[in-house]
Amino acid sequence: SVSEGLFREDLYYRLNVVPIDIPPLRQRQEDIPVLVETFLDEACRAQDQPHKQLSSEAMSCLLAHAWPGNVRELRNIIQRLVVTSQGRTVHPEHLPAHLSEIGNEAPSYFSVRLGSTAADVEAELIRQTFQRLTANRRQAAEILGMSVRALQYKIKHYNIN
């Protein structure tokens, strides 16, 4: 933007004293519960409502979301929940449809922390397939594109229950 003349060069260098690199929210899942609590408290006070909390199922839905809108998207959703949900506990059915997993719908993805090993990712993929799609080993092997024997070996190797 500076090279295109859209941003003053002197102002850029004044603001660029200490660059701070903040990863997107999808890479900081451990921050989501803290942010939810902060935004709930803030929104409840602003709306003069009693403090609300999320059920563990609703929190799981938030943790599974990729957050393309980052922290601003999370804040907006929490503000909407405070205004629209009745009662003091927010359940998955109160969440916007794209966030809730109502009726055994399994999301088609799961999050992987950058820096995970290939073995960690493979083990988690197998676990998620069993938890979200099928407990049947033959079906799971077919979904994962491997033989039942290979799947059984990996279950033993990764100590998957």
Wavefront OBJ file of the C-alpha trace (Angstrom):
o trace
v 0.000 0.000 0.000
v 2.906 2.359 0.717
v 4.453 1.659 -2.694
v 1.091 2.368 -4.360
v 0.772 5.687 -2.539
v -2.306 4.578 -0.608
v -0.653 4.806 2.811
v 1.680 7.525 4.037
v 5.209 6.159 4.302
v 6.118 8.200 7.389
v 2.975 6.993 9.205
v 3.742 3.382 8.240
v 7.184 3.586 9.853
v 5.778 5.249 12.974
v 3.257 2.454 13.433
v 5.633 -0.353 12.473
v 7.875 -0.043 15.541
v 7.134 -3.504 16.918
v 5.372 -5.798 14.460
v 3.088 -8.292 16.176
v 2.145 -11.510 14.411
v -1.097 -12.927 15.783
v -2.145 -16.267 14.262
v -5.784 -16.661 13.191
v -8.274 -17.950 15.748
v -8.524 -21.366 14.046
v -4.877 -21.908 15.071
v -5.529 -20.801 18.666
v -8.389 -23.043 19.784
v -7.238 -22.813 23.390
v -8.155 -19.091 23.304
v -11.781 -19.716 22.317
v -13.166 -20.539 25.817
v -11.442 -17.487 27.319
v -12.725 -15.229 24.536
v -16.239 -16.670 24.844
v -16.284 -15.966 28.581
v -14.993 -12.416 28.047
v -17.483 -11.673 25.254
v -20.380 -13.215 27.224
v -19.588 -11.058 30.231
v -19.223 -7.945 28.074
v -22.452 -8.569 26.116
v -24.524 -9.477 29.191
v -23.456 -6.251 30.905
v -24.172 -4.198 27.773
v -27.656 -5.745 27.442
v -28.292 -5.579 31.207
v -28.906 -9.322 31.339
v -27.857 -11.906 33.927
v -24.619 -13.726 33.157
v -25.004 -16.565 30.639
v -22.835 -19.594 30.020
v -22.380 -22.093 27.195
v -23.152 -25.769 27.622
v -20.232 -28.083 26.929
v -21.962 -29.204 23.714
v -22.304 -25.604 22.500
v -18.643 -24.955 23.342
v -17.676 -28.066 21.350
v -19.515 -26.638 18.351
v -17.572 -23.379 18.674
v -14.275 -25.250 19.005
v -15.025 -27.235 15.827
v -15.677 -24.121 13.718
v -12.883 -22.814 11.434
v -13.597 -19.126 12.243
v -12.981 -17.516 8.839
v -14.123 -14.209 10.362
v -11.636 -14.624 13.202
v -12.235 -13.023 16.632
v -14.731 -10.502 15.233
v -16.959 -13.357 14.004
v -16.835 -14.993 17.448
v -17.678 -11.713 19.212
v -20.634 -11.068 16.890
v -22.026 -14.566 17.459
v -21.730 -14.241 21.246
v -23.461 -10.839 21.162
v -26.284 -12.348 19.080
v -26.607 -15.296 21.500
v -26.977 -12.993 24.489
v -29.832 -11.155 22.780
v -31.618 -14.139 21.225
v -31.247 -17.046 23.669
v -33.616 -17.500 26.579
v -32.376 -18.748 29.909
v -28.911 -18.618 31.380
v -27.352 -21.532 29.473
v -26.719 -21.488 25.722
v -27.234 -24.865 24.019
v -26.306 -25.970 20.469
v -29.848 -25.309 19.234
v -29.372 -21.619 20.098
v -26.313 -21.386 17.839
v -26.534 -20.311 14.198
v -27.226 -23.319 11.963
v -23.732 -23.352 10.429
v -22.214 -23.817 13.911
v -24.505 -26.356 15.516
v -24.296 -30.103 15.074
v -27.949 -30.810 15.780
v -29.256 -34.251 14.927
v -26.044 -36.281 14.658
v -24.785 -34.304 11.679
v -21.040 -34.741 11.602
v -18.898 -31.895 10.354
v -16.884 -32.860 7.314
v -13.604 -31.594 8.771
v -11.548 -31.463 11.927
v -8.855 -29.024 12.997
v -5.183 -29.893 13.030
v -2.677 -27.817 14.951
v 0.200 -26.670 12.797
v 3.354 -28.486 13.792
v 1.532 -31.792 14.361
v 3.312 -34.858 13.074
v 1.842 -36.893 10.222
v 1.352 -39.751 12.683
v -0.628 -37.472 15.038
v -2.826 -36.333 12.162
v -3.404 -39.889 10.948
v -4.292 -41.102 14.447
v -6.722 -38.206 14.933
v -8.298 -38.846 11.514
v -8.926 -42.458 12.490
v -10.370 -41.399 15.893
v -12.646 -38.808 14.279
v -13.841 -41.306 11.678
v -14.852 -43.712 14.449
v -16.449 -40.976 16.593
v -18.273 -39.017 13.908
v -18.936 -41.375 11.004
v -18.966 -45.037 11.952
v -17.767 -47.424 14.638
v -17.745 -50.246 12.084
v -14.127 -51.064 11.215
v -14.910 -52.308 7.700
v -16.808 -49.091 6.858
v -14.130 -46.940 8.509
v -11.393 -48.674 6.493
v -13.348 -48.044 3.292
v -13.862 -44.360 4.157
v -10.161 -43.980 5.011
v -9.073 -45.758 1.819
v -7.225 -48.632 3.441
v -7.706 -52.314 4.096
v -9.307 -53.526 7.306
v -6.004 -55.196 8.179
v -4.080 -51.920 7.743
v -6.667 -50.117 9.867
v -6.409 -52.738 12.610
v -2.624 -52.360 12.601
v -2.914 -48.558 12.896
v -5.474 -48.843 15.714
v -3.030 -50.997 17.648
v -0.019 -48.858 16.694
v -1.689 -45.577 17.750
v -3.391 -47.196 20.761
v -6.873 -46.088 19.659
v -9.726 -47.381 21.794
l 1 2 3 4 5 6 7 8 9 10 11 12 13 14 15 16 17 18 19 20 21 22 23 24 25 26 27 28 29 30 31 32 33 34 35 36 37 38 39 40 41 42 43 44 45 46 47 48 49 50 51 52 53 54 55 56 57 58 59 60 61 62 63 64 65 66 67 68 69 70 71 72 73 74 75 76 77 78 79 80 81 82 83 84 85 86 87 88 89 90 91 92 93 94 95 96 97 98 99 100 101 102 103 104 105 106 107 108 109 110 111 112 113 114 115 116 117 118 119 120 121 122 123 124 125 126 127 128 129 130 131 132 133 134 135 136 137 138 139 140 141 142 143 144 145 146 147 148 149 150 151 152 153 154 155 156 157 158 159 160 161
